[in-house]
């Protein structure tokens, strides 16, 4: 049997998007989400994912927002 996995993008980027992703998951539209560790609504997304058993993966973000690791020395 073929199983289609549909992942919602940008989970953690805002409360409205977070709730939309949860609604889509609860209605069977998406099967999981990619979570932005440096998103402004990260904590909200984590709480929602836990409350609704939403499978999450990492969303690698190298170009927007604040770095979660702090400054990184450049290559010279």
Number of C-alpha atoms within 10 A of each C-alpha: 3 4 5 8 10 13 18 21 18 22 32 27 20 15 16 12 17 25 16 13 27 25 13 15 21 14 10 11 15 18 18 23 25 17 26 20 22 19 21 15 19 20 14 17 29 17 11 17 20 11 10 11 13 19 14 18 14 13 17 12 15 8 7 8 11 14 13 9 7 7 8 7 6 5 4 3
